[in-house]
Amino acid sequence: MMSLETRITHNPLQCGGKPCIRGMRIRVGDILQMLGEGVTIDEILQDFPDLELQDIQACLLYAARRVNLERLAA
């Protein structure tokens, strides 16, 4: 079983280097935007049959960690 952290991949030659799910051309940002617009998890899973519930959970975890990144200002 894949851990949530390993489900998010980055490839500079795919989708402009944006984070994707398991190397597929499904961008994390697209999933997050759909969730933000009120699309349910079940609807997303129906529209993207290659996705798994853990992929959506990984997107949420990825977003939460990005929001909490601390940056040092010089």
mmCIF file of the N, C-alpha and C atoms, coordinates in Angstrom:
data_MODEL
# 
_entry.id   MODEL 
# 
loop_
_atom_site.group_PDB 
_atom_site.id 
_atom_site.type_symbol 
_atom_site.label_atom_id 
_atom_site.label_alt_id 
_atom_site.label_comp_id 
_atom_site.label_asym_id 
_atom_site.label_entity_id 
_atom_site.label_seq_id 
_atom_site.pdbx_PDB_ins_code 
_atom_site.Cartn_x 
_atom_site.Cartn_y 
_atom_site.Cartn_z 
_atom_site.occupancy 
_atom_site.B_iso_or_equiv 
_atom_site.pdbx_formal_charge 
_atom_site.auth_seq_id 
_atom_site.auth_comp_id 
_atom_site.auth_asym_id 
_atom_site.auth_atom_id 
_atom_site.pdbx_PDB_model_num 
ATOM 1   N N  . MET A 1 1  ? 0.843   -1.188 0.000   1.00 0.00 ? 1  MET A N  1 
ATOM 2   C CA . MET A 1 1  ? 0.000   0.000  0.000   1.00 0.00 ? 1  MET A CA 1 
ATOM 3   C C  . MET A 1 1  ? 0.887   1.250  0.000   1.00 0.00 ? 1  MET A C  1 
ATOM 4   N N  . MET A 1 2  ? 0.582   2.191  -0.844  1.00 0.00 ? 2  MET A N  1 
ATOM 5   C CA . MET A 1 2  ? 1.358   3.428  -0.939  1.00 0.00 ? 2  MET A CA 1 
ATOM 6   C C  . MET A 1 2  ? 1.011   4.346  0.225   1.00 0.00 ? 2  MET A C  1 
ATOM 7   N N  . SER A 1 3  ? 2.030   5.032  0.741   1.00 0.00 ? 3  SER A N  1 
ATOM 8   C CA . SER A 1 3  ? 1.744   6.049  1.749   1.00 0.00 ? 3  SER A CA 1 
ATOM 9   C C  . SER A 1 3  ? 1.186   7.279  1.035   1.00 0.00 ? 3  SER A C  1 
ATOM 10  N N  . LEU A 1 4  ? 0.480   8.097  1.783   1.00 0.00 ? 4  LEU A N  1 
ATOM 11  C CA . LEU A 1 4  ? -0.105  9.285  1.172   1.00 0.00 ? 4  LEU A CA 1 
ATOM 12  C C  . LEU A 1 4  ? 0.963   10.177 0.561   1.00 0.00 ? 4  LEU A C  1 
ATOM 13  N N  . GLU A 1 5  ? 2.111   10.282 1.219   1.00 0.00 ? 5  GLU A N  1 
ATOM 14  C CA . GLU A 1 5  ? 3.167   11.168 0.733   1.00 0.00 ? 5  GLU A CA 1 
ATOM 15  C C  . GLU A 1 5  ? 3.701   10.751 -0.633  1.00 0.00 ? 5  GLU A C  1 
ATOM 16  N N  . THR A 1 6  ? 3.743   9.467  -0.915  1.00 0.00 ? 6  THR A N  1 
ATOM 17  C CA . THR A 1 6  ? 4.327   9.008  -2.176  1.00 0.00 ? 6  THR A CA 1 
ATOM 18  C C  . THR A 1 6  ? 3.331   9.052  -3.333  1.00 0.00 ? 6  THR A C  1 
ATOM 19  N N  . ARG A 1 7  ? 2.090   9.349  -3.061  1.00 0.00 ? 7  ARG A N  1 
ATOM 20  C CA . ARG A 1 7  ? 1.082   9.424  -4.129  1.00 0.00 ? 7  ARG A CA 1 
ATOM 21  C C  . ARG A 1 7  ? 1.204   10.700 -4.947  1.00 0.00 ? 7  ARG A C  1 
ATOM 22  N N  . ILE A 1 8  ? 1.836   11.723 -4.394  1.00 0.00 ? 8  ILE A N  1 
ATOM 23  C CA . ILE A 1 8  ? 2.014   12.990 -5.104  1.00 0.00 ? 8  ILE A CA 1 
ATOM 24  C C  . ILE A 1 8  ? 3.392   12.984 -5.750  1.00 0.00 ? 8  ILE A C  1 
ATOM 25  N N  . THR A 1 9  ? 3.414   13.168 -7.063  1.00 0.00 ? 9  THR A N  1 
ATOM 26  C CA . THR A 1 9  ? 4.662   13.111 -7.817  1.00 0.00 ? 9  THR A CA 1 
ATOM 27  C C  . THR A 1 9  ? 4.920   14.443 -8.517  1.00 0.00 ? 9  THR A C  1 
ATOM 28  N N  . HIS A 1 10 ? 6.190   14.697 -8.780  1.00 0.00 ? 10 HIS A N  1 
ATOM 29  C CA . HIS A 1 10 ? 6.610   15.900 -9.516  1.00 0.00 ? 10 HIS A CA 1 
ATOM 30  C C  . HIS A 1 10 ? 7.511   15.452 -10.661 1.00 0.00 ? 10 HIS A C  1 
ATOM 31  N N  . ASN A 1 11 ? 7.158   15.848 -11.859 1.00 0.00 ? 11 ASN A N  1 
ATOM 32  C CA . ASN A 1 11 ? 7.968   15.543 -13.022 1.00 0.00 ? 11 ASN A CA 1 
ATOM 33  C C  . ASN A 1 11 ? 8.034   16.816 -13.865 1.00 0.00 ? 11 ASN A C  1 
ATOM 34  N N  . PRO A 1 12 ? 9.216   17.395 -14.030 1.00 0.00 ? 12 PRO A N  1 
ATOM 35  C CA . PRO A 1 12 ? 9.316   18.644 -14.784 1.00 0.00 ? 12 PRO A CA 1 
ATOM 36  C C  . PRO A 1 12 ? 8.850   18.518 -16.233 1.00 0.00 ? 12 PRO A C  1 
ATOM 37  N N  . LEU A 1 13 ? 8.781   17.309 -16.751 1.00 0.00 ? 13 LEU A N  1 
ATOM 38  C CA . LEU A 1 13 ? 8.365   17.106 -18.141 1.00 0.00 ? 13 LEU A CA 1 
ATOM 39  C C  . LEU A 1 13 ? 6.877   16.782 -18.267 1.00 0.00 ? 13 LEU A C  1 
ATOM 40  N N  . GLN A 1 14 ? 6.160   16.828 -17.158 1.00 0.00 ? 14 GLN A N  1 
ATOM 41  C CA . GLN A 1 14 ? 4.739   16.471 -17.178 1.00 0.00 ? 14 GLN A CA 1 
ATOM 42  C C  . GLN A 1 14 ? 3.929   17.582 -16.504 1.00 0.00 ? 14 GLN A C  1 
ATOM 43  N N  . CYS A 1 15 ? 2.900   18.037 -17.149 1.00 0.00 ? 15 CYS A N  1 
ATOM 44  C CA . CYS A 1 15 ? 1.987   19.057 -16.604 1.00 0.00 ? 15 CYS A CA 1 
ATOM 45  C C  . CYS A 1 15 ? 2.738   20.290 -16.104 1.00 0.00 ? 15 CYS A C  1 
ATOM 46  N N  . GLY A 1 16 ? 3.769   20.661 -16.822 1.00 0.00 ? 16 GLY A N  1 
ATOM 47  C CA . GLY A 1 16 ? 4.525   21.848 -16.464 1.00 0.00 ? 16 GLY A CA 1 
ATOM 48  C C  . GLY A 1 16 ? 5.226   21.761 -15.117 1.00 0.00 ? 16 GLY A C  1 
ATOM 49  N N  . GLY A 1 17 ? 5.482   20.545 -14.659 1.00 0.00 ? 17 GLY A N  1 
ATOM 50  C CA . GLY A 1 17 ? 6.159   20.358 -13.388 1.00 0.00 ? 17 GLY A CA 1 
ATOM 51  C C  . GLY A 1 17 ? 5.253   20.482 -12.171 1.00 0.00 ? 17 GLY A C  1 
ATOM 52  N N  . LYS A 1 18 ? 3.965   20.679 -12.417 1.00 0.00 ? 18 LYS A N  1 
ATOM 53  C CA . LYS A 1 18 ? 3.013   20.790 -11.311 1.00 0.00 ? 18 LYS A CA 1 
ATOM 54  C C  . LYS A 1 18 ? 2.842   19.426 -10.640 1.00 0.00 ? 18 LYS A C  1 
ATOM 55  N N  . PRO A 1 19 ? 2.537   19.419 -9.343  1.00 0.00 ? 19 PRO A N  1 
ATOM 56  C CA . PRO A 1 19 ? 2.351   18.143 -8.654  1.00 0.00 ? 19 PRO A CA 1 
ATOM 57  C C  . PRO A 1 19 ? 1.147   17.383 -9.215  1.00 0.00 ? 19 PRO A C  1 
ATOM 58  N N  . CYS A 1 20 ? 1.350   16.096 -9.443  1.00 0.00 ? 20 CYS A N  1 
ATOM 59  C CA . CYS A 1 20 ? 0.317   15.223 -10.000 1.00 0.00 ? 20 CYS A CA 1 
ATOM 60  C C  . CYS A 1 20 ? 0.107   14.029 -9.075  1.00 0.00 ? 20 CYS A C  1 
ATOM 61  N N  . ILE A 1 21 ? -0.878  13.261 -9.402  1.00 0.00 ? 21 ILE A N  1 
ATOM 62  C CA . ILE A 1 21 ? -1.204  12.090 -8.601  1.00 0.00 ? 21 ILE A CA 1 
ATOM 63  C C  . ILE A 1 21 ? -0.637  10.847 -9.267  1.00 0.00 ? 21 ILE A C  1 
ATOM 64  N N  . ARG A 1 22 ? 0.232   10.161 -8.562  1.00 0.00 ? 22 ARG A N  1 
ATOM 65  C CA . ARG A 1 22 ? 0.832   8.890  -8.975  1.00 0.00 ? 22 ARG A CA 1 
ATOM 66  C C  . ARG A 1 22 ? 1.338   8.892  -10.415 1.00 0.00 ? 22 ARG A C  1 
ATOM 67  N N  . GLY A 1 23 ? 1.936   9.986  -10.836 1.00 0.00 ? 23 GLY A N  1 
ATOM 68  C CA . GLY A 1 23 ? 2.521   10.046 -12.167 1.00 0.00 ? 23 GLY A CA 1 
ATOM 69  C C  . GLY A 1 23 ? 1.509   10.186 -13.296 1.00 0.00 ? 23 GLY A C  1 
ATOM 70  N N  . MET A 1 24 ? 0.234   10.249 -12.952 1.00 0.00 ? 24 MET A N  1 
ATOM 71  C CA . MET A 1 24 ? -0.795  10.448 -13.977 1.00 0.00 ? 24 MET A CA 1 
ATOM 72  C C  . MET A 1 24 ? -0.879  11.939 -14.302 1.00 0.00 ? 24 MET A C  1 
ATOM 73  N N  . ARG A 1 25 ? -1.566  12.263 -15.332 1.00 0.00 ? 25 ARG A N  1 
ATOM 74  C CA . ARG A 1 25 ? -1.735  13.664 -15.704 1.00 0.00 ? 25 ARG A CA 1 
ATOM 75  C C  . ARG A 1 25 ? -2.970  14.256 -15.032 1.00 0.00 ? 25 ARG A C  1 
ATOM 76  N N  . ILE A 1 26 ? -3.135  13.925 -13.782 1.00 0.00 ? 26 ILE A N  1 
ATOM 77  C CA . ILE A 1 26 ? -4.194  14.495 -12.953 1.00 0.00 ? 26 ILE A CA 1 
ATOM 78  C C  . ILE A 1 26 ? -3.489  15.355 -11.907 1.00 0.00 ? 26 ILE A C  1 
ATOM 79  N N  . ARG A 1 27 ? -3.668  16.672 -12.035 1.00 0.00 ? 27 ARG A N  1 
ATOM 80  C CA . ARG A 1 27 ? -2.940  17.593 -11.167 1.00 0.00 ? 27 ARG A CA 1 
ATOM 81  C C  . ARG A 1 27 ? -3.618  17.736 -9.806  1.00 0.00 ? 27 ARG A C  1 
ATOM 82  N N  . VAL A 1 28 ? -2.782  17.849 -8.800  1.00 0.00 ? 28 VAL A N  1 
ATOM 83  C CA . VAL A 1 28 ? -3.271  18.054 -7.436  1.00 0.00 ? 28 VAL A CA 1 
ATOM 84  C C  . VAL A 1 28 ? -4.149  19.301 -7.377  1.00 0.00 ? 28 VAL A C  1 
ATOM 85  N N  . GLY A 1 29 ? -3.715  20.359 -8.022  1.00 0.00 ? 29 GLY A N  1 
ATOM 86  C CA . GLY A 1 29 ? -4.464  21.615 -8.018  1.00 0.00 ? 29 GLY A CA 1 
ATOM 87  C C  . GLY A 1 29 ? -5.859  21.472 -8.593  1.00 0.00 ? 29 GLY A C  1 
ATOM 88  N N  . ASP A 1 30 ? -6.008  20.641 -9.616  1.00 0.00 ? 30 ASP A N  1 
ATOM 89  C CA . ASP A 1 30 ? -7.333  20.439 -10.211 1.00 0.00 ? 30 ASP A CA 1 
ATOM 90  C C  . ASP A 1 30 ? -8.272  19.742 -9.231  1.00 0.00 ? 30 ASP A C  1 
ATOM 91  N N  . ILE A 1 31 ? -7.755  18.747 -8.531  1.00 0.00 ? 31 ILE A N  1 
ATOM 92  C CA . ILE A 1 31 ? -8.575  18.037 -7.545  1.00 0.00 ? 31 ILE A CA 1 
ATOM 93  C C  . ILE A 1 31 ? -8.958  18.981 -6.415  1.00 0.00 ? 31 ILE A C  1 
ATOM 94  N N  . LEU A 1 32 ? -8.000  19.764 -5.925  1.00 0.00 ? 32 LEU A N  1 
ATOM 95  C CA . LEU A 1 32 ? -8.291  20.709 -4.850  1.00 0.00 ? 32 LEU A CA 1 
ATOM 96  C C  . LEU A 1 32 ? -9.305  21.754 -5.282  1.00 0.00 ? 32 LEU A C  1 
ATOM 97  N N  . GLN A 1 33 ? -9.184  22.220 -6.513  1.00 0.00 ? 33 GLN A N  1 
ATOM 98  C CA . GLN A 1 33 ? -10.139 23.213 -7.011  1.00 0.00 ? 33 GLN A CA 1 
ATOM 99  C C  . GLN A 1 33 ? -11.544 22.624 -7.080  1.00 0.00 ? 33 GLN A C  1 
ATOM 100 N N  . MET A 1 34 ? -11.659 21.391 -7.565  1.00 0.00 ? 34 MET A N  1 
ATOM 101 C CA . MET A 1 34 ? -12.974 20.756 -7.622  1.00 0.00 ? 34 MET A CA 1 
ATOM 102 C C  . MET A 1 34 ? -13.579 20.631 -6.229  1.00 0.00 ? 34 MET A C  1 
ATOM 103 N N  . LEU A 1 35 ? -12.771 20.204 -5.267  1.00 0.00 ? 35 LEU A N  1 
ATOM 104 C CA . LEU A 1 35 ? -13.273 20.093 -3.896  1.00 0.00 ? 35 LEU A CA 1 
ATOM 105 C C  . LEU A 1 35 ? -13.728 21.451 -3.381  1.00 0.00 ? 35 LEU A C  1 
ATOM 106 N N  . GLY A 1 36 ? -12.950 22.483 -3.673  1.00 0.00 ? 36 GLY A N  1 
ATOM 107 C CA . GLY A 1 36 ? -13.293 23.831 -3.247  1.00 0.00 ? 36 GLY A CA 1 
ATOM 108 C C  . GLY A 1 36 ? -14.563 24.354 -3.887  1.00 0.00 ? 36 GLY A C  1 
ATOM 109 N N  . GLU A 1 37 ? -14.865 23.858 -5.078  1.00 0.00 ? 37 GLU A N  1 
ATOM 110 C CA . GLU A 1 37 ? -16.071 24.287 -5.784  1.00 0.00 ? 37 GLU A CA 1 
ATOM 111 C C  . GLU A 1 37 ? -17.292 23.449 -5.397  1.00 0.00 ? 37 GLU A C  1 
ATOM 112 N N  . GLY A 1 38 ? -17.097 22.512 -4.462  1.00 0.00 ? 38 GLY A N  1 
ATOM 113 C CA . GLY A 1 38 ? -18.234 21.743 -3.965  1.00 0.00 ? 38 GLY A CA 1 
ATOM 114 C C  . GLY A 1 38 ? -18.463 20.407 -4.637  1.00 0.00 ? 38 GLY A C  1 
ATOM 115 N N  . VAL A 1 39 ? -17.564 20.007 -5.522  1.00 0.00 ? 39 VAL A N  1 
ATOM 116 C CA . VAL A 1 39 ? -17.679 18.688 -6.131  1.00 0.00 ? 39 VAL A CA 1 
ATOM 117 C C  . VAL A 1 39 ? -17.367 17.660 -5.048  1.00 0.00 ? 39 VAL A C  1 
ATOM 118 N N  . THR A 1 40 ? -18.211 16.661 -4.906  1.00 0.00 ? 40 THR A N  1 
ATOM 119 C CA . THR A 1 40 ? -17.995 15.682 -3.845  1.00 0.00 ? 40 THR A CA 1 
ATOM 120 C C  . THR A 1 40 ? -16.888 14.701 -4.223  1.00 0.00 ? 40 THR A C  1 
ATOM 121 N N  . ILE A 1 41 ? -16.345 14.063 -3.211  1.00 0.00 ? 41 ILE A N  1 
ATOM 122 C CA . ILE A 1 41 ? -15.316 13.053 -3.435  1.00 0.00 ? 41 ILE A CA 1 
ATOM 123 C C  . ILE A 1 41 ? -15.864 11.939 -4.309  1.00 0.00 ? 41 ILE A C  1 
ATOM 124 N N  . ASP A 1 42 ? -17.083 11.520 -4.054  1.00 0.00 ? 42 ASP A N  1 
ATOM 125 C CA . ASP A 1 42 ? -17.686 10.462 -4.873  1.00 0.00 ? 42 ASP A CA 1 
ATOM 126 C C  . ASP A 1 42 ? -17.796 10.871 -6.338  1.00 0.00 ? 42 ASP A C  1 
ATOM 127 N N  . GLU A 1 43 ? -18.152 12.123 -6.593  1.00 0.00 ? 43 GLU A N  1 
ATOM 128 C CA . GLU A 1 43 ? -18.253 12.602 -7.976  1.00 0.00 ? 43 GLU A CA 1 
ATOM 129 C C  . GLU A 1 43 ? -16.879 12.604 -8.649  1.00 0.00 ? 43 GLU A C  1 
ATOM 130 N N  . ILE A 1 44 ? -15.865 13.034 -7.909  1.00 0.00 ? 44 ILE A N  1 
ATOM 131 C CA . ILE A 1 44 ? -14.506 13.040 -8.470  1.00 0.00 ? 44 ILE A CA 1 
ATOM 132 C C  . ILE A 1 44 ? -14.072 11.619 -8.803  1.00 0.00 ? 44 ILE A C  1 
ATOM 133 N N  . LEU A 1 45 ? -14.316 10.698 -7.891  1.00 0.00 ? 45 LEU A N  1 
ATOM 134 C CA . LEU A 1 45 ? -13.933 9.302  -8.134  1.00 0.00 ? 45 LEU A CA 1 
ATOM 135 C C  . LEU A 1 45 ? -14.689 8.701  -9.312  1.00 0.00 ? 45 LEU A C  1 
ATOM 136 N N  . GLN A 1 46 ? -15.920 9.123  -9.519  1.00 0.00 ? 46 GLN A N  1 
ATOM 137 C CA . GLN A 1 46 ? -16.682 8.641  -10.679 1.00 0.00 ? 46 GLN A CA 1 
ATOM 138 C C  . GLN A 1 46 ? -16.128 9.226  -11.975 1.00 0.00 ? 46 GLN A C  1 
ATOM 139 N N  . ASP A 1 47 ? -15.747 10.501 -11.938 1.00 0.00 ? 47 ASP A N  1 
ATOM 140 C CA . ASP A 1 47 ? -15.233 11.172 -13.138 1.00 0.00 ? 47 ASP A CA 1 
ATOM 141 C C  . ASP A 1 47 ? -13.820 10.725 -13.500 1.00 0.00 ? 47 ASP A C  1 
ATOM 142 N N  . PHE A 1 48 ? -13.062 10.273 -12.506 1.00 0.00 ? 48 PHE A N  1 
ATOM 143 C CA . PHE A 1 48 ? -11.683 9.838  -12.714 1.00 0.00 ? 48 PHE A CA 1 
ATOM 144 C C  . PHE A 1 48 ? -11.531 8.420  -12.164 1.00 0.00 ? 48 PHE A C  1 
ATOM 145 N N  . PRO A 1 49 ? -11.911 7.422  -12.948 1.00 0.00 ? 49 PRO A N  1 
ATOM 146 C CA . PRO A 1 49 ? -11.926 6.047  -12.435 1.00 0.00 ? 49 PRO A CA 1 
ATOM 147 C C  . PRO A 1 49 ? -10.554 5.511  -12.014 1.00 0.00 ? 49 PRO A C  1 
ATOM 148 N N  . ASP A 1 50 ? -9.475  6.130  -12.461 1.00 0.00 ? 50 ASP A N  1 
ATOM 149 C CA . ASP A 1 50 ? -8.142  5.678  -12.050 1.00 0.00 ? 50 ASP A CA 1 
ATOM 150 C C  . ASP A 1 50 ? -7.753  6.199  -10.670 1.00 0.00 ? 50 ASP A C  1 
ATOM 151 N N  . LEU A 1 51 ? -8.509  7.170  -10.153 1.00 0.00 ? 51 LEU A N  1 
ATOM 152 C CA . LEU A 1 51 ? -8.213  7.714  -8.828  1.00 0.00 ? 51 LEU A CA 1 
ATOM 153 C C  . LEU A 1 51 ? -8.751  6.810  -7.728  1.00 0.00 ? 51 LEU A C  1 
ATOM 154 N N  . GLU A 1 52 ? -8.094  6.894  -6.583  1.00 0.00 ? 52 GLU A N  1 
ATOM 155 C CA . GLU A 1 52 ? -8.525  6.184  -5.390  1.00 0.00 ? 52 GLU A CA 1 
ATOM 156 C C  . GLU A 1 52 ? -8.763  7.213  -4.289  1.00 0.00 ? 52 GLU A C  1 
ATOM 157 N N  . LEU A 1 53 ? -9.543  6.840  -3.301  1.00 0.00 ? 53 LEU A N  1 
ATOM 158 C CA . LEU A 1 53 ? -9.817  7.736  -2.186  1.00 0.00 ? 53 LEU A CA 1 
ATOM 159 C C  . LEU A 1 53 ? -8.523  8.246  -1.561  1.00 0.00 ? 53 LEU A C  1 
ATOM 160 N N  . GLN A 1 54 ? -7.531  7.390  -1.447  1.00 0.00 ? 54 GLN A N  1 
ATOM 161 C CA . GLN A 1 54 ? -6.253  7.790  -0.851  1.00 0.00 ? 54 GLN A CA 1 
ATOM 162 C C  . GLN A 1 54 ? -5.558  8.870  -1.672  1.00 0.00 ? 54 GLN A C  1 
ATOM 163 N N  . ASP A 1 55 ? -5.802  8.916  -2.979  1.00 0.00 ? 55 ASP A N  1 
ATOM 164 C CA . ASP A 1 55 ? -5.226  9.970  -3.817  1.00 0.00 ? 55 ASP A CA 1 
ATOM 165 C C  . ASP A 1 55 ? -5.793  11.334 -3.425  1.00 0.00 ? 55 ASP A C  1 
ATOM 166 N N  . ILE A 1 56 ? -7.085  11.374 -3.182  1.00 0.00 ? 56 ILE A N  1 
ATOM 167 C CA . ILE A 1 56 ? -7.715  12.638 -2.783  1.00 0.00 ? 56 ILE A CA 1 
ATOM 168 C C  . ILE A 1 56 ? -7.245  13.035 -1.394  1.00 0.00 ? 56 ILE A C  1 
ATOM 169 N N  . GLN A 1 57 ? -7.123  12.070 -0.506  1.00 0.00 ? 57 GLN A N  1 
ATOM 170 C CA . GLN A 1 57 ? -6.586  12.355 0.826   1.00 0.00 ? 57 GLN A CA 1 
ATOM 171 C C  . GLN A 1 57 ? -5.165  12.889 0.721   1.00 0.00 ? 57 GLN A C  1 
ATOM 172 N N  . ALA A 1 58 ? -4.385  12.338 -0.187  1.00 0.00 ? 58 ALA A N  1 
ATOM 173 C CA . ALA A 1 58 ? -3.010  12.806 -0.385  1.00 0.00 ? 58 ALA A CA 1 
ATOM 174 C C  . ALA A 1 58 ? -2.996  14.245 -0.885  1.00 0.00 ? 58 ALA A C  1 
ATOM 175 N N  . CYS A 1 59 ? -3.931  14.610 -1.745  1.00 0.00 ? 59 CYS A N  1 
ATOM 176 C CA . CYS A 1 59 ? -4.022  15.994 -2.224  1.00 0.00 ? 59 CYS A CA 1 
ATOM 177 C C  . CYS A 1 59 ? -4.298  16.944 -1.067  1.00 0.00 ? 59 CYS A C  1 
ATOM 178 N N  . LEU A 1 60 ? -5.209  16.556 -0.200  1.00 0.00 ? 60 LEU A N  1 
ATOM 179 C CA . LEU A 1 60 ? -5.540  17.395 0.950   1.00 0.00 ? 60 LEU A CA 1 
ATOM 180 C C  . LEU A 1 60 ? -4.353  17.523 1.903   1.00 0.00 ? 60 LEU A C  1 
ATOM 181 N N  . LEU A 1 61 ? -3.665  16.427 2.137   1.00 0.00 ? 61 LEU A N  1 
ATOM 182 C CA . LEU A 1 61 ? -2.488  16.450 2.995   1.00 0.00 ? 61 LEU A CA 1 
ATOM 183 C C  . LEU A 1 61 ? -1.400  17.331 2.382   1.00 0.00 ? 61 LEU A C  1 
ATOM 184 N N  . TYR A 1 62 ? -1.201  17.208 1.074   1.00 0.00 ? 62 TYR A N  1 
ATOM 185 C CA . TYR A 1 62 ? -0.209  18.019 0.363   1.00 0.00 ? 62 TYR A CA 1 
ATOM 186 C C  . TYR A 1 62 ? -0.538  19.503 0.535   1.00 0.00 ? 62 TYR A C  1 
ATOM 187 N N  . ALA A 1 63 ? -1.803  19.868 0.339   1.00 0.00 ? 63 ALA A N  1 
ATOM 188 C CA . ALA A 1 63 ? -2.210  21.269 0.461   1.00 0.00 ? 63 ALA A CA 1 
ATOM 189 C C  . ALA A 1 63 ? -2.009  21.767 1.890   1.00 0.00 ? 63 ALA A C  1 
ATOM 190 N N  . ALA A 1 64 ? -2.369  20.958 2.865   1.00 0.00 ? 64 ALA A N  1 
ATOM 191 C CA . ALA A 1 64 ? -2.215  21.360 4.261   1.00 0.00 ? 64 ALA A CA 1 
ATOM 192 C C  . ALA A 1 64 ? -0.747  21.603 4.594   1.00 0.00 ? 64 ALA A C  1 
ATOM 193 N N  . ARG A 1 65 ? 0.108   20.770 4.105   1.00 0.00 ? 65 ARG A N  1 
ATOM 194 C CA . ARG A 1 65 ? 1.540   20.934 4.377   1.00 0.00 ? 65 ARG A CA 1 
ATOM 195 C C  . ARG A 1 65 ? 2.106   22.153 3.658   1.00 0.00 ? 65 ARG A C  1 
ATOM 196 N N  . ARG A 1 66 ? 1.614   22.442 2.459   1.00 0.00 ? 66 ARG A N  1 
ATOM 197 C CA . ARG A 1 66 ? 2.096   23.618 1.724   1.00 0.00 ? 66 ARG A CA 1 
ATOM 198 C C  . ARG A 1 66 ? 1.666   24.907 2.418   1.00 0.00 ? 66 ARG A C  1 
ATOM 199 N N  . VAL A 1 67 ? 0.474   24.928 2.962   1.00 0.00 ? 67 VAL A N  1 
ATOM 200 C CA . VAL A 1 67 ? -0.017  26.110 3.653   1.00 0.00 ? 67 VAL A CA 1 
ATOM 201 C C  . VAL A 1 67 ? 0.792   26.381 4.907   1.00 0.00 ? 67 VAL A C  1 
ATOM 202 N N  . ASN A 1 68 ? 1.263   25.326 5.534   1.00 0.00 ? 68 ASN A N  1 
ATOM 203 C CA . ASN A 1 68 ? 1.995   25.469 6.785   1.00 0.00 ? 68 ASN A CA 1 
ATOM 204 C C  . ASN A 1 68 ? 3.497   25.638 6.600   1.00 0.00 ? 68 ASN A C  1 
ATOM 205 N N  . LEU A 1 69 ? 3.953   25.760 5.366   1.00 0.00 ? 69 LEU A N  1 
ATOM 206 C CA . LEU A 1 69 ? 5.389   25.978 5.133   1.00 0.00 ? 69 LEU A CA 1 
ATOM 207 C C  . LEU A 1 69 ? 5.795   27.337 5.704   1.00 0.00 ? 69 LEU A C  1 
ATOM 208 N N  . GLU A 1 70 ? 6.835   27.312 6.494   1.00 0.00 ? 70 GLU A N  1 
ATOM 209 C CA . GLU A 1 70 ? 7.346   28.567 7.033   1.00 0.00 ? 70 GLU A CA 1 
ATOM 210 C C  . GLU A 1 70 ? 8.498   29.046 6.157   1.00 0.00 ? 70 GLU A C  1 
ATOM 211 N N  . ARG A 1 71 ? 8.468   30.298 5.841   1.00 0.00 ? 71 ARG A N  1 
ATOM 212 C CA . ARG A 1 71 ? 9.519   30.863 5.015   1.00 0.00 ? 71 ARG A CA 1 
ATOM 213 C C  . ARG A 1 71 ? 10.245  31.929 5.830   1.00 0.00 ? 71 ARG A C  1 
ATOM 214 N N  . LEU A 1 72 ? 11.531  31.903 5.723   1.00 0.00 ? 72 LEU A N  1 
ATOM 215 C CA . LEU A 1 72 ? 12.339  32.901 6.402   1.00 0.00 ? 72 LEU A CA 1 
ATOM 216 C C  . LEU A 1 72 ? 12.544  34.097 5.480   1.00 0.00 ? 72 LEU A C  1 
ATOM 217 N N  . ALA A 1 73 ? 12.302  35.261 6.007   1.00 0.00 ? 73 ALA A N  1 
ATOM 218 C CA . ALA A 1 73 ? 12.519  36.479 5.222   1.00 0.00 ? 73 ALA A CA 1 
ATOM 219 C C  . ALA A 1 73 ? 13.862  37.073 5.625   1.00 0.00 ? 73 ALA A C  1 
ATOM 220 N N  . ALA A 1 74 ? 14.611  37.474 4.641   1.00 0.00 ? 74 ALA A N  1 
ATOM 221 C CA . ALA A 1 74 ? 15.934  38.044 4.924   1.00 0.00 ? 74 ALA A CA 1 
ATOM 222 C C  . ALA A 1 74 ? 15.832  39.523 5.194   1.00 0.00 ? 74 ALA A C  1 
# 
